[in-house]
Amino acid sequence: MKNNNTPYRFLFAGGGTGGHLYPAIAVADEIKRLKPESEIIFVGTKSKIEGRVIPKLGYGFKSIWIKGFARKFNLENLIFPIKLIVSAFQSLFISFRFKPRVAIGSGGYVAGPAIWGASVMGAKIILMESNSYPGVTTRLLERFADEVHVSFEDSKKYLHKIDKIKLTGNPVRKELGTTTKSEAKKYFGLDENKITILVLGGSLGAASINSVVAECVVELEKKSIQFIWQTGKNYYHSYKNINLDSVKILDFIEDMNKAYSACDLLVARAGATTIAELSVLGIPSILIPSPHVAENHQYYNAKSLADNNAAVMIKDSDLKIVLKNKIIELVEDQELLKNLSENAKRFSKPDAANVVANSAINFALSI
């Protein structure tokens, strides 16, 4: 760690999934743009996505031992209290050495001890909650927070420090929307004149979405519909041999900017980052909340949009019966697609990263 006299020292904690990590990266990048002299470190878990992504971006990274408490019993749950205590001491040591002026927590179990440790050492605390139903980490850390930035109006009713809550939106990557639809379709080797559907199930994939798409993709291709289909690394081997010119099957999409730009309709899980990105870009979407996430938060995310005609929501249990016909209904009704797009944009908060970054900078100067 560098140790200089700049007041702009920021500690970020959050991860486990891209939904917790990428909003934090967007804010860190904005802080660096506004104050290039800033010192920034991320605290996370080495074995999770943050351990792979953060070092590549050039930010400092410190790992702690914490691991989430499994909802189903397993032996690791027995040592959870030990991991929590060790992680708390590790977090205190990291903050003692780095001396952050501000700590920004973006959710996930790793944020708990890291933000607590920074608070004990006198840092101002900013929390970012991207889901409609706030996660347990945000609810536990709220008492330490100076500000809580939420993405959904619905989140407010689950939190207590109303005077500290700001409806800011979920920070997204700056590069989104910088590629034209024509260029993006060419990049994927697709027909510029065909309706393009982007299928996402998260970085690891979604078994139920993949299975249903595989069943209906041949019939949909006959209707001049083409696909960019991210199967996820866990499922790629099962679908990579589907040989259709209009279906591009990928295990993981590195350039989401081009994927979003190419698509006319998104079929995806209802993660908060996906929702923030489709809102900023005004992408019509079919959202399928995962039934396997904590506190069913993806259902609440999707419902917030569906209730405002900003997305179509399909329950995972209904997917096999509903998805194909719903895709056909949407692509054959351009007016409906247009309405979904316009309504999705109303949920957009494109300046969210700038708002949180400026708040963090102001807090750093107030100490």
C-alpha positions as CSV (number, residue, x, y, z in Angstrom):
1,M,0.0,0.0,0.0
2,K,1.1,3.5,-0.7
3,N,1.2,5.9,2.2
4,N,1.1,9.5,1.3
5,N,-0.6,12.6,2.5
6,T,-3.5,12.8,0.1
7,P,-6.9,13.1,1.8
8,Y,-8.4,11.1,-1.1
9,R,-8.0,7.5,0.3
10,F,-10.9,5.2,-0.4
11,L,-11.6,1.7,0.6
12,F,-14.1,-0.4,-1.4
13,A,-15.7,-3.6,-0.1
14,G,-18.1,-5.8,-2.0
15,G,-18.1,-8.8,-4.2
16,G,-18.9,-12.4,-4.5
17,T,-20.8,-11.6,-7.7
18,G,-20.5,-9.1,-10.5
19,G,-23.7,-7.4,-9.3
20,H,-21.9,-6.3,-6.2
21,L,-18.5,-5.7,-7.8
22,Y,-19.1,-3.7,-11.0
23,P,-21.0,-0.8,-9.4
24,A,-18.1,-0.3,-7.0
25,I,-15.7,-0.4,-9.9
26,A,-17.8,2.2,-11.8
27,V,-17.6,4.5,-8.7
28,A,-13.8,3.9,-8.2
29,D,-13.2,4.8,-11.9
30,E,-15.2,8.0,-11.5
31,I,-13.3,9.0,-8.4
32,K,-10.0,8.4,-10.3
33,R,-11.3,10.5,-13.2
34,L,-12.3,13.4,-10.8
35,K,-9.3,13.1,-8.5
36,P,-6.4,11.2,-10.2
37,E,-4.3,11.5,-7.1
38,S,-6.7,9.3,-5.1
39,E,-5.5,6.1,-3.4
40,I,-8.0,3.3,-3.8
41,I,-8.0,-0.3,-2.5
42,F,-10.6,-3.0,-2.7
43,V,-11.2,-5.6,0.0
44,G,-12.6,-8.9,-1.1
45,T,-12.2,-12.6,-1.3
46,K,-9.4,-14.0,-3.4
47,S,-11.4,-17.0,-4.7
48,K,-14.4,-14.8,-5.9
49,I,-14.8,-12.6,-9.0
50,E,-13.1,-9.6,-7.3
51,G,-9.9,-11.6,-6.8
52,R,-9.7,-12.1,-10.6
53,V,-11.0,-8.7,-11.8
54,I,-9.6,-6.0,-9.5
55,P,-5.8,-6.7,-9.9
56,K,-6.3,-6.6,-13.7
57,L,-7.7,-3.1,-13.3
58,G,-4.7,-1.8,-11.5
59,Y,-6.4,-1.2,-8.1
60,G,-4.9,-2.4,-4.9
61,F,-6.5,-5.6,-3.6
62,K,-6.6,-7.1,-0.1
63,S,-8.1,-10.4,0.7
64,I,-9.9,-11.5,3.8
65,W,-11.0,-14.9,4.9
66,I,-14.8,-14.5,5.1
67,K,-17.2,-16.7,3.3
68,G,-21.0,-16.4,3.3
69,F,-23.3,-18.5,5.5
70,A,-24.9,-21.2,3.4
71,R,-28.7,-21.3,3.5
72,K,-28.5,-25.1,3.4
73,F,-26.5,-26.7,6.2
74,N,-22.9,-27.7,5.4
75,L,-19.8,-28.3,7.5
76,E,-18.3,-24.9,6.6
77,N,-21.2,-23.2,8.4
78,L,-19.7,-24.6,11.7
79,I,-16.6,-22.5,11.3
80,F,-18.4,-19.4,10.0
81,P,-18.1,-17.6,13.4
82,I,-14.3,-18.2,13.4
83,K,-14.0,-16.9,9.8
84,L,-16.1,-13.8,10.8
85,I,-13.8,-13.1,13.8
86,V,-10.6,-13.6,11.8
87,S,-12.0,-11.4,8.9
88,A,-12.9,-8.7,11.4
89,F,-9.3,-8.5,12.7
90,Q,-7.9,-8.7,9.1
91,S,-10.2,-5.7,8.2
92,L,-9.1,-3.7,11.2
93,F,-5.5,-4.3,10.3
94,I,-6.1,-3.3,6.6
95,S,-7.8,0.0,7.7
96,F,-5.2,0.7,10.3
97,R,-2.5,0.6,7.7
98,F,-4.3,2.2,4.8
99,K,-6.2,4.8,6.8
100,P,-9.2,5.3,4.4
101,R,-11.0,8.6,4.7
102,V,-14.1,6.9,3.2
103,A,-15.2,3.3,2.9
104,I,-17.8,2.3,0.3
105,G,-19.6,-0.9,0.7
106,S,-21.5,-2.4,-2.3
107,G,-22.9,-5.5,-0.8
108,G,-22.1,-9.2,-0.4
109,Y,-20.9,-10.8,2.7
110,V,-17.3,-9.6,2.3
111,A,-18.5,-6.0,2.9
112,G,-19.6,-6.7,6.4
113,P,-16.3,-7.0,8.3
114,A,-14.4,-4.7,5.8
115,I,-16.8,-1.8,6.3
116,W,-17.1,-2.4,10.0
117,G,-13.3,-2.3,10.3
118,A,-13.1,1.0,8.4
119,S,-15.8,2.4,10.6
120,V,-14.0,1.6,13.8
121,M,-10.9,3.3,12.3
122,G,-12.9,6.5,11.8
123,A,-13.7,6.3,8.1
124,K,-16.9,7.9,6.7
125,I,-19.2,5.1,5.4
126,I,-21.2,5.0,2.2
127,L,-23.3,2.0,1.3
128,M,-24.6,1.2,-2.2
129,E,-27.7,-1.1,-2.3
130,S,-28.5,-2.2,-5.8
131,N,-31.4,-4.6,-5.1
132,S,-35.0,-3.6,-4.6
133,Y,-35.0,-5.7,-1.4
134,P,-31.8,-4.7,0.5
135,G,-29.4,-7.5,1.3
136,V,-28.7,-8.6,4.9
137,T,-25.2,-7.0,4.8
138,T,-26.7,-3.6,4.0
139,R,-29.3,-3.9,6.7
140,L,-26.7,-4.8,9.3
141,L,-24.3,-2.1,8.2
142,E,-26.9,0.7,8.0
143,R,-26.3,1.8,11.5
144,F,-22.7,2.7,10.7
145,A,-23.5,4.5,7.4
146,D,-23.3,8.2,6.7
147,E,-25.2,7.7,3.4
148,V,-27.1,4.8,1.8
149,H,-27.5,5.0,-2.0
150,V,-30.3,2.9,-3.3
151,S,-31.4,2.0,-6.8
152,F,-35.1,1.5,-6.2
153,E,-37.8,3.6,-4.4
154,D,-39.1,0.3,-3.0
155,S,-35.8,-0.2,-1.0
156,K,-36.7,2.7,1.4
157,K,-39.4,0.8,3.2
158,Y,-36.9,-1.9,4.3
159,L,-34.4,0.5,5.8
160,H,-34.6,2.7,8.9
161,K,-32.2,5.7,8.6
162,I,-34.5,7.5,6.2
163,D,-32.6,10.8,6.4
164,K,-29.5,9.0,5.1
165,I,-31.1,7.3,2.2
166,K,-30.6,8.7,-1.3
167,L,-32.3,7.4,-4.5
168,T,-29.2,7.5,-6.7
169,G,-29.5,4.4,-8.9
170,N,-27.0,1.7,-9.6
171,P,-23.6,2.9,-11.1
172,V,-22.9,1.4,-14.5
173,R,-19.9,1.2,-16.8
174,K,-19.1,4.3,-18.8
175,E,-18.5,2.5,-22.1
176,L,-22.1,1.2,-22.4
177,G,-23.9,2.5,-25.5
178,T,-20.7,3.6,-27.3
179,T,-21.2,1.1,-30.2
180,T,-23.9,1.4,-32.9
181,K,-26.3,-1.5,-33.4
182,S,-25.0,-2.1,-36.9
183,E,-21.3,-2.3,-35.8
184,A,-22.3,-4.5,-32.9
185,K,-24.2,-7.0,-35.1
186,K,-21.3,-7.1,-37.5
187,Y,-18.9,-7.8,-34.6
188,F,-20.9,-10.9,-33.7
189,G,-21.2,-11.9,-37.4
190,L,-25.0,-11.4,-37.4
191,D,-27.4,-10.1,-40.0
192,E,-27.9,-6.3,-39.5
193,N,-31.6,-6.6,-40.5
194,K,-32.7,-9.4,-38.2
195,I,-34.2,-9.1,-34.7
196,T,-31.4,-10.0,-32.3
197,I,-32.1,-11.6,-28.9
198,L,-29.4,-11.5,-26.2
199,V,-29.7,-14.4,-23.7
200,L,-27.9,-14.0,-20.4
201,G,-28.0,-16.2,-17.3
202,G,-25.2,-14.6,-15.4
203,S,-21.5,-15.4,-15.7
204,L,-22.0,-19.0,-14.6
205,G,-25.2,-19.5,-16.6
206,A,-28.7,-20.5,-15.7
207,A,-29.7,-24.1,-16.3
208,S,-33.4,-23.4,-16.7
209,I,-33.0,-20.6,-19.2
210,N,-30.4,-22.6,-21.3
211,S,-32.7,-25.6,-21.4
212,V,-35.7,-23.7,-22.6
213,V,-33.8,-21.6,-25.2
214,A,-32.3,-24.8,-26.6
215,E,-35.8,-26.3,-27.1
216,C,-37.1,-23.3,-29.0
217,V,-34.1,-21.8,-30.8
218,V,-34.6,-23.7,-34.0
219,E,-38.2,-22.7,-34.4
220,L,-37.5,-19.0,-33.5
221,E,-34.6,-18.9,-36.0
222,K,-37.1,-19.8,-38.7
223,K,-38.9,-16.6,-37.9
224,S,-35.9,-14.6,-38.8
225,I,-34.8,-14.2,-35.2
226,Q,-31.1,-14.5,-34.3
227,F,-29.4,-15.0,-31.0
228,I,-26.4,-14.0,-28.9
229,W,-26.5,-16.7,-26.3
230,Q,-24.3,-16.6,-23.2
231,T,-24.6,-20.1,-21.8
232,G,-22.2,-19.6,-18.9
233,K,-19.1,-21.5,-18.3
234,N,-20.8,-24.4,-16.5
235,Y,-23.1,-25.2,-19.4
236,Y,-21.2,-24.2,-22.6
237,H,-20.1,-27.8,-23.3
238,S,-23.8,-28.9,-23.4
239,Y,-24.8,-26.4,-26.1
240,K,-21.7,-25.5,-28.1
241,N,-22.5,-28.0,-30.8
242,I,-25.9,-26.5,-31.8
243,N,-25.0,-25.6,-35.3
244,L,-27.2,-22.7,-36.5
245,D,-25.8,-19.7,-38.4
246,S,-28.1,-17.2,-36.6
247,V,-27.2,-18.4,-33.1
248,K,-23.9,-17.3,-31.6
249,I,-23.2,-19.4,-28.5
250,L,-20.6,-18.1,-26.1
251,D,-19.6,-19.3,-22.6
252,F,-18.9,-15.7,-21.5
253,I,-19.2,-12.3,-23.2
254,E,-16.2,-10.1,-22.5
255,D,-17.5,-7.1,-24.3
256,M,-21.0,-6.4,-22.9
257,N,-21.1,-3.0,-24.5
258,K,-21.3,-4.6,-28.0
259,A,-23.7,-7.4,-26.8
260,Y,-26.1,-4.9,-25.4
261,S,-25.8,-2.6,-28.5
262,A,-26.5,-5.6,-30.8
263,C,-29.7,-6.8,-29.1
264,D,-33.3,-5.8,-29.7
265,L,-34.7,-7.9,-26.9
266,L,-32.9,-9.1,-23.8
267,V,-33.8,-12.4,-22.0
268,A,-32.0,-12.5,-18.7
269,R,-32.0,-13.1,-14.9
270,A,-33.1,-10.0,-12.9
271,G,-29.8,-9.1,-11.3
272,A,-29.5,-5.5,-10.2
273,T,-26.6,-4.7,-12.5
274,T,-28.4,-6.2,-15.5
275,I,-31.4,-4.0,-14.7
276,A,-29.4,-0.9,-14.3
277,E,-27.6,-1.5,-17.6
278,L,-30.8,-2.3,-19.6
279,S,-32.5,0.8,-18.1
280,V,-29.7,3.1,-19.1
281,L,-29.7,1.7,-22.6
282,G,-33.5,1.4,-22.8
283,I,-33.4,-2.3,-23.8
284,P,-36.8,-4.1,-23.9
285,S,-36.5,-7.2,-21.7
286,I,-37.9,-10.5,-20.5
287,L,-36.7,-10.9,-16.9
288,I,-36.7,-14.3,-15.3
289,P,-35.9,-13.9,-11.5
290,S,-33.6,-16.6,-10.2
291,P,-35.3,-18.7,-7.5
292,H,-32.0,-19.5,-5.9
293,V,-30.8,-16.1,-4.6
294,A,-30.9,-14.8,-1.1
295,E,-34.3,-13.4,0.0
296,N,-35.7,-13.7,-3.5
297,H,-34.3,-10.3,-4.3
298,Q,-34.4,-10.8,-8.1
299,Y,-38.2,-11.2,-7.9
300,Y,-38.5,-7.8,-6.3
301,N,-36.0,-6.3,-8.8
302,A,-38.0,-7.6,-11.8
303,K,-41.4,-6.7,-10.2
304,S,-40.4,-3.1,-9.8
305,L,-40.0,-2.9,-13.6
306,A,-42.9,-5.2,-14.6
307,D,-45.3,-3.2,-12.4
308,N,-44.4,-0.1,-14.5
309,N,-44.6,-1.8,-17.9
310,A,-40.8,-1.4,-18.2
311,A,-40.1,-5.2,-18.6
312,V,-41.9,-8.5,-18.9
313,M,-41.4,-10.8,-15.9
314,I,-41.7,-14.6,-16.2
315,K,-41.4,-16.9,-13.2
316,D,-38.7,-19.5,-13.6
317,S,-41.3,-22.2,-13.0
318,D,-43.4,-20.9,-16.0
319,L,-40.4,-20.6,-18.4
320,K,-41.0,-23.8,-20.3
321,I,-44.6,-23.0,-21.1
322,V,-44.3,-19.2,-21.6
323,L,-41.0,-18.1,-23.0
324,K,-41.2,-19.0,-26.7
325,N,-44.7,-17.5,-27.2
326,K,-43.7,-14.4,-25.2
327,I,-40.6,-13.8,-27.4
328,I,-42.8,-14.2,-30.6
329,E,-45.4,-11.8,-29.2
330,L,-42.8,-9.1,-28.4
331,V,-40.8,-9.3,-31.6
332,E,-44.0,-9.1,-33.7
333,D,-45.2,-6.0,-31.8
334,Q,-42.7,-3.1,-32.4
335,E,-45.0,-0.7,-30.6
336,L,-44.8,-2.9,-27.4
337,L,-41.0,-3.1,-27.7
338,K,-40.9,0.7,-28.0
339,N,-43.1,1.1,-24.9
340,L,-40.9,-1.3,-22.9
341,S,-37.8,0.6,-24.0
342,E,-39.2,4.1,-23.1
343,N,-40.5,2.9,-19.7
344,A,-37.2,1.2,-18.9
345,K,-35.3,4.4,-19.5
346,R,-37.5,6.0,-16.8
347,F,-35.7,3.8,-14.3
348,S,-32.3,4.9,-15.6
349,K,-29.9,6.9,-13.4
350,P,-26.9,7.4,-15.7
351,D,-25.2,9.8,-13.4
352,A,-25.2,7.4,-10.4
353,A,-21.5,6.8,-10.4
354,N,-20.8,10.5,-10.5
355,V,-23.2,11.2,-7.6
356,V,-21.6,8.6,-5.3
357,A,-18.1,9.6,-6.3
358,N,-18.7,13.2,-5.5
359,S,-20.2,12.3,-2.2
360,A,-17.2,10.2,-1.3
361,I,-14.8,13.0,-2.3
362,N,-16.7,15.5,-0.2
363,F,-16.7,13.2,2.8
364,A,-12.9,12.7,2.4
365,L,-12.4,16.4,2.7
366,S,-14.7,16.7,5.7
367,I,-12.6,14.7,8.0
